[in-house]
Every structure is written in structure tokens, then in C-alpha cells.
Amino acid sequence: MTSERLFTVKEVCEKYGITRKTLFYYDKVGLISPVRRLGTQLHKVYDISEIQKLELILTYRNAGLTIDEIRELTKITMEFIDYRGILEKARQRLLKERSKKEKELKNLEVLIAEYEKEERRHE
């Protein structure tokens, strides 16, 4: 009899540096699911295939992809999935966000400079 290795919520969270809330959210939105519930408390446990999904999800999250983009990339269907297109759309979105943040940073720097100029004027 072969016993597959199962991972508890605590083990998964500690290994991947995520919170229980994050893990349960991924379950709620259908990205990862416990394979079984064990014990009288019905603790959630995950097998290696779910752990591999989690690793992929975390890789995509670290690349700035949204949950919807990740869902598209990880869904298992017979239909063709345009991985490159989804990744390119995410790239374009992040570039726009970066451009917006750079503008915000410049505006903030102007405000700081004006504030410092006003402070010097009152010294």
C-alpha cells in the first residue's frame, strides 16, 4: 500500500510563507482545493498536485498577475488557452500601473520640494 504525502494547512503556510487566509481564499476562488479532510475536526490537507498548483499560483502572483489572469492560466480544459496573450495583457497592465506610479511619485516629489521651499522661506 502506497501512502501519498499529505500536507496540512500549517505546513503549507509555513513552507510558502502565506497566511491561512490566503490559502483559504485560493480555495474559495477555485484555484486550489484540499484533497481531503481528516480527523474529527475535519482538517484540510493537500496532496503534491495541489502543492504544485500553489507553487504556480505563487509564481504568477509574484509576477503581478491578478486572480482572474491566474484562473485563466491554470484552468484545466480541453479548449486552447492563449498563455502568451494572457501574460502579455498582464505585462501591459503592469506597465500602465508602473507609469501611473511614476507620475504619482513625480507629483509627490514636487509637493515635497514645494513644502521644503516653504519651510526655508519661514526660517
RAMOKA-V542689 format. One record per pair of residues at least 12 apart in sequence whose ideal C-beta (glycine too) atoms are under 10 Angstrom apart, sorted by sequence separation. I is the first residue (numbers start at 1). GAP is how many residues later the second one is. If there is no record, write none. Layout:
i=I gap=GAP
i=I gap=GAP
//
This chain:
i=34 gap=12
i=35 gap=12
i=58 gap=12
i=33 gap=13
i=34 gap=13
i=35 gap=13
i=57 gap=13
i=60 gap=13
i=72 gap=13
i=73 gap=13
i=9 gap=14
i=32 gap=14
i=35 gap=14
i=56 gap=14
i=57 gap=14
i=60 gap=14
i=72 gap=14
i=73 gap=14
i=9 gap=15
i=35 gap=15
i=34 gap=16
i=57 gap=16
i=70 gap=16
i=27 gap=17
i=32 gap=17
i=33 gap=17
i=56 gap=17
i=57 gap=17
i=69 gap=17
i=72 gap=17
i=73 gap=17
i=9 gap=18
i=32 gap=18
i=56 gap=18
i=68 gap=18
i=69 gap=18
i=72 gap=18
i=27 gap=19
i=31 gap=19
i=32 gap=19
i=12 gap=20
i=24 gap=20
i=32 gap=20
i=33 gap=20
i=69 gap=20
i=70 gap=20
i=23 gap=21
i=32 gap=21
i=53 gap=21
i=65 gap=21
i=69 gap=21
i=12 gap=22
i=31 gap=22
i=32 gap=22
i=65 gap=22
i=68 gap=22
i=23 gap=23
i=27 gap=23
i=31 gap=23
i=53 gap=23
i=66 gap=23
i=20 gap=24
i=26 gap=24
i=32 gap=24
i=63 gap=24
i=65 gap=24
i=66 gap=24
i=69 gap=24
i=9 gap=25
i=31 gap=25
i=32 gap=25
i=65 gap=25
i=8 gap=26
i=31 gap=26
i=60 gap=26
i=64 gap=26
i=65 gap=26
i=7 gap=27
i=26 gap=27
i=60 gap=27
i=63 gap=27
i=64 gap=27
i=66 gap=27
i=6 gap=28
i=7 gap=28
i=26 gap=28
i=63 gap=28
i=65 gap=28
i=6 gap=29
i=31 gap=29
i=64 gap=29
i=65 gap=29
i=6 gap=30
i=8 gap=30
i=60 gap=30
i=64 gap=30
i=4 gap=31
i=23 gap=31
i=26 gap=31
i=63 gap=31
i=4 gap=32
i=6 gap=32
i=12 gap=32
i=22 gap=32
i=26 gap=32
i=10 gap=33
i=12 gap=33
i=64 gap=33
i=9 gap=34
i=11 gap=34
i=12 gap=34
i=64 gap=34
i=8 gap=35
i=9 gap=35
i=11 gap=35
i=16 gap=35
i=22 gap=35
i=26 gap=35
i=8 gap=36
i=9 gap=36
i=15 gap=36
i=18 gap=36
i=22 gap=36
i=31 gap=36
i=6 gap=37
i=7 gap=37
i=8 gap=37
i=9 gap=37
i=30 gap=37
i=6 gap=38
i=7 gap=38
i=8 gap=38
i=12 gap=38
i=16 gap=38
i=29 gap=38
i=6 gap=39
i=7 gap=39
i=12 gap=39
i=15 gap=39
i=16 gap=39
i=18 gap=39
i=22 gap=39
i=29 gap=39
i=31 gap=39
i=5 gap=40
i=6 gap=40
i=7 gap=40
i=11 gap=40
i=15 gap=40
i=18 gap=40
i=31 gap=40
i=5 gap=41
i=6 gap=41
i=7 gap=41
i=16 gap=41
i=17 gap=41
i=26 gap=41
i=29 gap=41
i=30 gap=41
i=5 gap=42
i=6 gap=42
i=12 gap=42
i=16 gap=42
i=25 gap=42
i=29 gap=42
i=32 gap=42
i=4 gap=43
i=5 gap=43
i=7 gap=43
i=18 gap=43
i=31 gap=43
i=4 gap=44
i=6 gap=44
i=7 gap=44
i=26 gap=44
i=30 gap=44
i=31 gap=44
i=4 gap=45
i=6 gap=45
i=30 gap=45
i=5 gap=46
i=7 gap=47
//
